[in-house]
């Protein structure tokens, strides 16, 4: 049985970097060298300078490419470094179509950097394939989607977008941070580039900042590799090793967190103090069928709204288990306030137009007992439950 025939869970451990071929070590060696001696004046070795290539970083890049089903992977200093470098595949005069409900850092990059460089953009509801097609221009080069989106968990049908993009000779980029390759593999659905903030579920322990990109087409991979080397925003070797370690437990962490998220979402959906729950694992979610046709579960992230900002303040002041902070995808549950955290870079009117209101909270469910989380939430919500009719 070859490595390619193993299940995803097994391939996390048994892949091309299972053991070090030189020593048999079952952990990838950390190669701190910044430069490499060349033994021949005319013929240089594989490595010369660590910005251009490092064995430890390359191990991570190889593994994520294998797991996502791509030809080549790239490791960056952050998720935004991966996203920004991939967007540099665009040139002046090009047009980008992008999900309207998108991470605040991506919004900032598109509106304040790409625009200054003469790269135009249109935000569109990518869950509406007709709206996407209507927004395509002759100079549209990339359709960029998040699915599920951040923070409203909107679902975009990847196969539909890919089919449309190919008909117009457009590339499809997918931010797969919320699900990771454990639950969704966009390249297998025809996407051209998949992107991750590996800080989140792939790293999984709130101890590393990293970004990953994986490309299907070899020629496109060469172009992205050139940009990675040119910009130099590469992931350091120590952090590369931490991400490799996190990957080994990705499947079991995602499975547990997603199962718990479903339980918590069902609870919140029935609570009188909660006005709305955004989670693709709920059958009433408008993208439920499309999501489950392309992903293995609802995932570990959900969002919900309370009555108003004051209700949010009270809830946050009372809950004890979740960390109240930016980020997501860790072993501990993380409660975030998008209006002032992940989407603070988005002007208020743009946030509210998208439904990212001051009453919205985002929850990344960790590895705690879901029953304990529910007890914690029940105690924090009880004072509002009689005041907010559903």
N, C-alpha and C positions, 0 to 999 in steps of 0.2 A: 504494500500500500504506500503510494507516494505522498509527499507532503501536500500536494494539491488536492488529494482525495480526502484529507482529514477534514473534520468539521472546523468551523471557525474557532470554537473554544479550544480545540487541540492545537490549531495552528498558532494561537497566541504564544504557546510554549515551544512547539516543535516546528520551527521555521529555519530559514537559512542561517540564522545566528543562534541556533540552539546551543552550540558549544564553540569555543575558540579553537580553530583548527591547529594552532601552534601548541597550545598547552592542554586542551581538553577542558578548560574552565567553563562552567555552566553560566557564567555571567560575562557579558561583553566587557572587554578591557577598556579602561578609560585612558585614552591617548592624549596627554596634555601638550604634546609637542606643537609649537606654532610653525615650525619649519622642518624640512626633511632633507637629509644629505642625499645628494645625487652621485651615484657611483660611476656614471659614464658622462663624459663631457658632451657628447652629442645626443644621447638618448636618456631622457629623464624618466624617473619612475612614476607610478600612479599618483603619488602625493608629492607636492612641493611646498605648499603654504596652506595652512589650515582654513583660511577663508574660502579657498577654492575646493578643498576636500580634506576630510579628516576621517579616520577609520571608525571612530565612535559615532560621530554624527551620521556617517554613511550607513552604519548598521541600523540606526533608527529609520533612516530614509528608505532603506531596502525593506524593512519589516512593514512599515505603513503602506508601501506600494503593494506588497504581497497581500496584505489584509484588505485593501480597498480594490484590488484587482486592476491596478494601474501598471504602467511600464516604468515609472520613475517617481520617487518621492523626494520631497524637499523639506528640511527642517529650518525654522526661522526663530528669531529671538522672541516673538510673540505672535498671537493670532492676527493682530493688526499688521504686523510685518509680513505675514504670509498673504493676507488679503491685499495689502497695498502693492506688494511686488507683483502679484498676479494681475492686478488692474493696470500695471505698467505695460502689459501686453498691448494695451490700447495706445493709440497715437492721436496727435492733434487732429481735430476734425472728425474723429469717431464719435459714435453715439452709444450710450450704455442704457439698457433697460434694467431696472432694479426693483425688487420687491419694496412696496411702500412701508411695510412693517418690518424694518430691518434694524440691526444693532446700531446703537448711537455712534459708535466709533466708525463704522462703515459709512453711515450718513455723513459724518464730518469729513471723512476722506473724499467722498464723492462730491459734496457740495462746496468744500473749501479748498481742496487741492486739485482734483481733476478738472474742476470748472476753470480754475486759474490757468491750467495748462491747455485749455481749448478743447477739452473732452466733454461733450454734452451728455446730459442724462435725462431720463424720465422715470419718475417713481410711478409704479403701477401695481394694482392688485393682481399679483401673479397667480392667485387661486382662480382668477377669471380668465380663461384662455382666450376668449373673444377680446377682452380688454387688452391683453398682451399683444395680440395680432394687430389690433387697431393702432397700437403705439409704435409699431415697428416702422423705422425710416430706412431709406436707401443706404444710409451710413451706419446703421445699427450693427455693431460687431459682437456684442456680448449681451446675453440675458443672465442676470445675476439673481439667484434666488436663495432664500433661507426657508427650509421646511423641516420641522415646524419653525415658524418665525419667532423672533424675539422682540417683544415679550408676549404677544397675543396668540401665539401658537396656531397661527393660520397655516393651512396645509396647501401646498402647491403640488399638483400632479406632475412629477418629474418626467414621466414618459410623454405626456402631452406637450410639455415645454420643449423637450428634446426633439420631438417630431416636428414641431413648429419651427424651431431654430434651424434644424437641418434643411428644411424646405427653403429657408431664406439664407442659408450659408452663414449662420450665426453660431458662435460658441456659447455653450451653457456652463456657467460656473455655479456650484452648489456649496453653500456653507452647511456643513454636516455636523457642526459642533454639538447640537442638542441631542443627537442620537448616536453619533460615533459609528464606526463600521460594524460594531456589535449588533446594531439594530437596523441600519440602513446603509446601502452601498450604492450611491448614485452613479458611479462609473459603470456598474453592471446594468444600469437602466439607460445608459447612453450619454451621460453627462461627459463633458470634456475635462473639467478641472473640479476637484473636490477640495474644500478648505476646512481647516479645523483650528479653533483655539484649543491646543493640546493642554493648556492650563486647566481645562475643564475635565470632562470625563476621562479622556485618555490618560492624562497625568493622574488625576483623581484624588489627590491628597492635599491640595492647597499649599504645595511646597515648591512649585516650579511654574515659571511663565514661559510658554512655548507656543509656536504655531507650526502647522503642517500643511503641505499642499501635495496632492497626488494628481498626475496627469496620465491620460490614457494614450494619446498619440505621441509617438517618438519625436516627431519634428517639433511639436508644441513643447515637449519636455526640454528639448535643446534650447528653445527660446527662453523658457522660464529659468533653466539652469544658468544661462548667460546673465539674466537679470539678478538672480540670487548672488552670483559672484560679483557683478558690477556694483550692486548696492551694498553687499557685504553684511546684511542684517541676519547673520547666521546664528544658529543655536550653539551655545557653548557645550563643551564635551561633558561637563558634570551634569548639566541640565538634560542633555541627550540621554545620558545613562538613567537619570531619574524617570524620564518619560518611558524609556524601554522597560524599566521595572514596573511602572504603573500599568503598562499594556498587558502584563502577564495576568493581572486580575481583572481586566476590563469586563469580560463576559459575566463573571459572577457578580461584580459590583453593579453592572447595568441591570442585570436580571432582578436582583434584590431591590434596587432602588425603584425600578419601573413598577414592580409588583406593589411596593409600598405606596408609590405615587397614585396608583389606581385606587387603592383603598382610601387614601386621604382625599382624593378628588371626589370620590363618591360621597364621602362624609360632608365635605364642604358644599357640595351641590345640593344637599338636603338641609343645610343649616339656614335658619331664618335670617341670620345676620349677614349672610353672604349673598350679594346681589347677583353675581355671575361667576361661573368658573370656566376658564379656558384650558381645555385639556383634550387632545385628540383621542384619548382612550375612552371618553364618554360617548355613548352611541348617538347622542343628540348633537354632537359637534358637527358642523356643516361639512367638515373635511374628513369625517370618520372613515368612510369607505375608501376614499382615495389614499388616505394615510395607511390603512391596514393592507392595502394592495401593494405598498412599496416599503413598508417598515414592519418590523417583527413585534412591536408593542407600542403603547402610547408614549413610552419614554418616561423619564424621571423628573421632568420640569412641568409645572403648571402655573397658571396665574389666576388671580381672583380679585374681585372688587368688593369693597365694603361700602357703607352708605356715603362716606365723604372722607376728606383728609383727617378730620378729627377722629373718626372711627379707626382709621389706619394708625394714627399716633397712639391711641389707647391700646390697640391690639399689639403693636410692636413693643410697647412698654411692659406688657404683661407676659408675652410668651417667653419661655425660658430655654427651650431646647435648641431651636435654630440659631445659628449665627446670623446677626443682622449686618449684612455687608454686601459689597459688590461681588461679582463672580458667581459661579455655579459649578455643578458637576463634581462635587467632592464627597468624601466619605461622611462628612457631617452635613446635615441639612443647612441650607443657606436661604435666608429670607431677604429679598431685595426690594427696594422701592425704585422702580424704573424712572419715575419722573425726576429724581434727584441723583440717580446712580447711573445705570447703564445707558440711559437716554438723556442725560443732562446736557449733552452737546446738541440736542435737537431743540430748536426754539419751541416755546410753549404752544404757539398756534399750530405748529406742525405736529407736535405730540398729540394734542387734543383732536386734531383732524383725523388722526389715525386711531383714536380710541385709547391712547396711553394717557389716562387721566390721573389726577391726584389721588384717586381712590383705589388705584391698582397696585397690587402686590404680586411679586413673582416668587415662587417657591421651588427650589431645587431640593428634591427629597434625597436624603443620604441613607445611611445604613442603620439608623436607629429603628427601634420597633415602631411600626406605624400606629400601634395602639397607644404607645406613649406619646407620640406626636399628637394624636387626636385628643388625648386627655389634656395635653398642654394647650391645644387650641380651644378646647371646650371651656377651659377656665378663663382664657383670654377673651372669648367671644360672649360669654354668658351675660354680661351686663348690657350688651347691645341687642341680644336676641329678642327681647320683648319689645324693643323700640322700632325695629325695622321689619315691618310686615313684608312677606315675600309674595 
